[in-house]
Amino acid sequence: GLCGAYNSSVLREALKFFDWNTDKEIELMVFGLKGVRFFNRRKIPISQHYTFWEPTFEIARKLGTFFKERYTDKQLDEVNFLYNYPRSTMVQKETLLKLLPFSAPGKKEKSIPTLFEPEPGITLKYLLPRYLEVIIYQLLLEAKSAELGARLKAMTNATDNAQELLNELRLRFFRARQEAITSEILEIVGSAEALRRG
């Protein structure tokens, strides 16, 4: 809570993802109490959830191992991560990133033979799980950073609105006070005029 549209925007994108993939069986993992409540209200099953979490490498390692095992056992076809990416302190953008299967960035013109020592299979066996853990940890940190930015923005807006309201109420108070003083002066002048005539 208290972070503006941070939660609603990413949850809206999650519903769109469900709508785009009605032909697939989706297993949902949720970070945060707002998301858990959101999907429970809509009767969408959640396989795992993390509430009141902090981005730690321990969580990233646990998730990396979980995804790698489920993916290599062919229990998962792909793993997607939907989160708010912090473009700046005040701007967050909902982002969907495919974690698995890995895709090579960019377009290769031609293949250059590469010599691996040890063999590629052994190298990938140890390298890819570490890579997956680091990527997940980075995404968790970015999501938390975006949340803090959204909180800062929401609190800045709330402070600005409160200051504007305070200024308006102060102006009303001074007007009411001035009217009361003017009314009292008129009553005193009227009473003095009545005594002078009478």
N, C-alpha and C positions, 0 to 999 in steps of 0.2 A: 504494500500500500504506500500511499504518499509519493508516488512516482509518476503521476500523470497517466499518459496513454501507453506507457512502457509495456504493461501486461496485455491490455486489450488489443494492441496492434499485432503482437506476435501470436496471440490466441486466435485472432481473426484469420491470420495467414495459415495457421494450423488447420482450421476448418476448411479453408480453400484447398489445402493439400489433400485432406480426406475426400473432398468433392472431386478432385482431379484423378484420384486413384481408387475409385469405387470398385474396380475390378481386382484390386490387390488386397491381401490380408495384411493389415498394418498393426504392428505391435508398438505401443506407445510408452515412452519413458518421459516423465515430467519432472522438471526442476521448479520448485516453488509451490507454496500453498495455494496461491491464486489459480494456478493451472490445474492443480488437483481438484479444487472446488468446481472450476469451470467445466472440466470433463466429466466429473461425477454428476453434475446437474443435467448434463446431456446424455447420461447413461453410456458414455464411451469408455470402454474398459482400459485401465492403466496397468501395464505389466510391472513397472517399477516407478517409484517416485522418491525424490529427495526434497524434503522441506527444511527450511532454515539452514541452508547449506552455504558453505564458503568454498571458493575455488582452491582446492588443494591437489597436489600431484597424486595423493593417495586415491582420491576419487577418479582422477584421470587414468591411473594405472588399473584400477578395478574395472572401469568401463572399457578400456582398451583390451584387457584380457577377455572380458565378457563378449565383446563384439567379435574379436578375432576367433575365439573358440566357436561361437555360434555361426560365424560366416564360413569358417573352414569345414565345419560339420554340415554345411549346406542347409542350416536351419533358417538362415537369413539370405535374401537375395541382394539386398543393399541396406546401407545404414545412412540416414540423412539426419542432419543436425539443423534445427530451426532456432534462430536466436536473434537478438537485437545487436547489430554491429555498431560500435561507436564511431561514427564518421568524425565527430568532434565532441567537445564536452557537452554541447547543447543539442546535438543532432544524432539520433539513432535511426538505423534502417533495418527493417526485418530482412534477414538473410537466410537462405536455405543452402546448405553446403552438403554435398555428397561425400561422406567419409569413406565408404566402401561400396563398390570396388574402387580401387585407386585408378585414377586416370592420369596419363602423362600430360603435363601442361604444354600447350603450344602444338604446333604441327611440325613433324619431322620431315625434312626434305629427303634425306637418304640415311640409311642405317650405317653406322660406323662400328666395326667389330670392337668389342670391349673385352679386355682380359680381366677376369675376376680371380682374386686370390684371397680366401679359399673359393670354392665353387659358388656360382650364383644362388643355388638352392640353399646352401648353408648361410650365405651372407644375408639373403632375404629373410630366412627363418628368424634371425636375430635382429635385423635392422628394421623390418616393417612393423613389428609390434612396438618397438621404441618410438618409431616415427608416428604411429597412430596415437600413442600415449601423449606425445608432445603436442600433436595437433589438437587433441581433445582438451588438454590443459590450456592451450592458447585460447580455444573457443570459450572455455569456462571463464577465463580471466577477462576476455572481451565482453562476455555477457554481463559479468559483474561490474565492469567498468561502465558499460552502457546504462546499467541500472543506477549506479551512483550519479552519472551525468543526468539521467532523467529525474532523479530525486533533487539534484541541484537546481535544475530548470523549474521543476514544480514548486520548490520552496522559494525560488527567486520570484516567480509569478505570484505566489501567495503573498509574499512580502510586499511586492509592488501594489497588489490589489488592496492589501490591508492599509498601506500608506495612503493610497488614493481615497479609500473609505474614511480614514482618519481625517484627512484634509477636508473632505466634504462635510463630515460631522462637526468638525471644528468651525467651519464657516457657518453652518446652521446654528451652532451654539452662540457664536458671536452676533448673528442676526437676531436671534431670539432675545439675547441679553440686551442688545441695543434697543429693540422694540420695548422690552420691559422698562428700561431706563427712560426712554422717551415717554412712555405711558405714565410713569410716576411723575416725571417733570411736568407733564400736561395737567395731571391731577393736582399737583402742588400749586401750579400757576392758576388753575381754575379755582381752587379753594381760596387762595390769596385774593384773587379778583372778587370773589363772592364776599369775603370778609370786608374788603375795602368798600364795596358798594353798600353792604348791609349795615 
